[in-house]
Amino acid sequence: MSEQIFVPAFLKRRVARKIINKRSKFEEIDLALQQSRLPLTLYELISISSFYSFISFLIGTLVGVYILTQIKSIILSIMSFLINNVNNLLFKLSLPPIPPLFLNYYWLFGIIIGLIAYRLTKYIILSYPFFIAKKRKNEIELYLPHAINMMYSMAVGGLNPLDIIKEIAKLENLFGELSREFSEIVKNFEIFKKDLFSSMRYVRDTTPSQKFAGFLDNMIMILQGGGSFSQYLKSKSEEFVEEQELVFNEAMSFMEILSEIYISVFVLLPMLMLVVMVVAKFASGQIMDGYIKIIYVILPIASAFIIYLAKSSIPSPKISVVFYAESYPKIIANVHSLNKNRYKVLRFRRFLKKVLRIILHPYKESLVTMKLSIAFLHIVLYSSLIILVIHKYFGFSLEDKLIIFVSIVFTILVSLIEIRHRIIKKAEEKLPEVFTELAMLNESGLSIFEGLKLLSKMELGILTKEISTIRKELELGVSIPESFIRLGIRIKSDIFAKVIPVAVKALETSYSIKDAFTAVARYAESELNFRKRLSSNLMPYIMIIYMSVGVFIFVSYLMITKFLSLFSSIGVGTVGMIGISGVDVEVIRLAFFRVMLLISFLSGIIAGVISQMKISSGLKHSFILVFLTYISYKYLITL
């Protein structure tokens, strides 16, 4: 990583001398850098922060000078308004006109902006290790109980502690940052040739999680004292499952704070600023256009940042079921034809079948297995054909045709996504029950095949068919782990993508199927409970987003149709103490409409992310809010 970030060599040498002379000053940053496991040294981090902060200062200075040249007239208008209206209304002071001489010193304003950019860039770069360390801490503590369950199964199966640590270190796609901590132990043991206990002490002292540090400390004492390692893992597993509630509460509290920040700063503030600008008589076309441009740049960037923070607050290792499928051998049959030119009719029919399958795809597939990207392309294609028919036989305007096209596409797509989410949600709710039943049946003496045969006759919703498919695959000679991998590939679900690899690895390393499936059921139940609580706790914030958009549409209706339109039609110059002469009501209405469209779309996406951690879940909210906004400004808020 450090090789990919350019920093002048002389700056690195200068920073190295500075750190050597004042090492104690950088102890906190050094510790955060170790806890984040970033591939950077302290010298490189300080050099990067110094160099790019200076670059930000230069860019900020130029941007500040440019901004002042663009908004000089707006600043003069605001100063004039404050002197002529606010002072006369509230203070009644005879103030001389403020000479705007400082507005001519563009370089001074640019330097101020540059200094702000310098400090902000330096703060962001130096705070990055702390942010990564905090994120790693949450992920480590969230997956620690499940890793200990798997370690306990391995210990009961007869593996020694070093082999168990190596196995967990390989499972980064399951346990994320927790596996990286175990990898540090393995690296110190195998590469740096430290003994096992010294390697564990190093990780204990540099891990961001105090809970994991305590686990390693007790583990060292148990192994050195000759205690029962398996009994220790069993007791810690039960203890950490109870403490996992605290981790869930911290994650949900952060999501609630994030929701409040987004609603206050990025939903209500832009809308209130529009109202203030109209009331304060700054609603000229130039100012409105400038404000809309700023909103169209800031809001998407801020929304992307909010989505990133939301995704980062909920630990989720990058799990791929396909990765496990590739580890199993494939049987490939090669058929060599003696005459490649024979059976041309059959090949032509086969070609027609492929074309038909492409045309009908994904509608021949189930909602669970189909790819939404292909479905979207098909919906756009067929909607375009509908629009062509409308264009030929109906006399709609171009805007109406575009609205009809977008409405058809998103109505069908959102409906497919919502139905699919509900089907998968029902399948996810049955997943812990499946593994619990399999564990109980195995404990009663039935084999895994016999247990699956009994489960296929139970009412498990969509999983009834899937369990029957697994049973048939076992009859054909497919191994148990591979059959579960195929289940995870068929059902496109985050929960399945997390649980199936855990089940596969538990089957490969556990002493008994009963212990493996019990651990997997507990893991799945924990994930589902967290998702349900997150969705229910954040539902009020989704309602607040809807209410905010609705209230502002109502305020826009009153302001534009009942207030501005009235006085604009009768040509009144002043109302009370604040003048509204020269107000272009259509400019204000268009500005309100454009800002509301953007806020409605982005707010819907954020609503889906904070409630279900999926951007696709927010499409229905975006579509509803955008549709309500369009209908309101098209037919209700008119001049």
ABEGO torsion letter per residue (X at the ends): XAAABBBBAAAAAAAAAAAAABAAAAAAAAAAAAAAGBBBBAAAAAAAAAAAAAAAAAAAAAAAAAAAAAAAAAAAAAAAAAAAAAAAAAAGBBBBBBBAAAAABAAAAAAAAAAAAAAAAAAAAAAAAAAAAAAAAAAAAAAAAAAAAAAAAAAAAGBBAAAAAAAAAAAAAAAEAAAAAAAAAAAAAAAAGBBAAAAAAAAAAABABAAAAAAAAAAAAAAAAGBBAAAAAAAAAAAAAAAAAAAAAAAAAAAAAAAAAAAAAAAAAAAAAAAAAAAAGAABAAAAAAAAAAAAAAAAAAAAAAAAAAAAABBBBBBBAAAAAAABBBBBBBBBBABAABGAAAAAAAAAAAAAAAAAOAAABBAAABBAAAAAAAAAAAAAAAAAAAAAABBBBAAAAAAAAAAAAAAAAAAAAAAAAAAAAAAAAAAAAAAAAAAAAAAAGBBAAAAAAAAAABBAEAAAAAAAAAAAAAAAGBBAAAAAAAAAAABBBAAAAAAAAAAAAAAAABABAAAAAAAAAAAAAAAAAAAAAAAAAAAAAAAAAAAAAAAAAAAAAAAAAAAAAAAAAAGBABBEABBABGBBAAAAAAAAAAAAAAAAAAAAAAAAAAAAGBAAAAAAAAAAAAAAAAAAAAAABBX
